[in-house]
Amino acid sequence: MAAAAMRPSMGALGRISSSTPAVALRPLTQTASLSTTAALLKRHKYPGARDNKDHNKKRGESALRRTGTRWRLSMSDEPLPRPVPRSELPAIETDPDHGLWDFFPNRTTVANPPEEDAKHGRSWSVEELRHKSWDDLHRLWWVCAKERNRIATGNWERNKRRLGFGEAEATGRDREVRATMRAIKHTLTERMYTWQDAVKEATNDPEINLSGDGPAFTPRDYLEEGEAGVAEEDQVAEAAEETAEKTEPATTAAIPDPTTIPASKAQAEAPRL
């Protein structure tokens, strides 16, 4: 009875196995092919190539590794030019008094060492600069300007070479120079304000002449003395004229008229030669 019950199921299995392809009975998981096969290692052709060889004519040449070409060039037998040694170069004439030398502390170095930059005094005060003339302030200003140029040149050279020292000393020196230049500006500003106030006062002063004609300053005492002197001269001249008028008739009467003198008396009084 059991064998008779299993016959239909065995027949169904036979029909399924005969109608189903063999590929379907394979397992679903498949292994990938290895990448070390000769087909994958083969170099792919690029368009226009006849074979798989590298046709780069520059292969093996490197400027970094100094590997030259694999064939001789047309200039290989020609000697290459060599640079002229520094000792054989002609001397370049320079002006020893050129203004650009003021950008450097001396002719041999471009920057002062830190111990040299640290050797500086204090800045000038406004009280001290008030006693200086215009020419002195002008000279001191340009001395400070040249010193700042030297400091800036040294800082630029330190940054370029990455020396890592001397910046603090140069900054302290530059601080004192800038303080002096500020004091010079303060002093000149005070003088400008004083000059403007003086011009306003001079416009109402009779002793000062701002027109440009004649002296610019004439003291009042001089004017008074001059007026008094002119008055005295006029009085003296008038007195002299009056005296001359009073004495003129007497003088004319004392002198005899030659027309009224007799001829005999005139001949007797005539001087003998």
ABEGO torsion letter per residue (X at the ends): XAAAAAAAAAAAAAAAAAABBAAAABBABBBBBBAABAAAABBBBBBGBABABBABAABGBBAAAGBBBABBBAAAABBBBBBBBAAABBBBBBBAABAAAAABABAABABBBAAAAABBBBBBBAAAAAABBAAAAAAAAAAAAAAAAAAAAAAAAAAAAGAGBGAAAAAAAAAAAAAAAAAAAAAAAAAAAAAAAAAAAAAABAABBAAGBEBABBBAAAAAAAAAAAAAAAAAAAAAAAAAAAAAAAAAAABBBAAABBAAAAAAABBBX
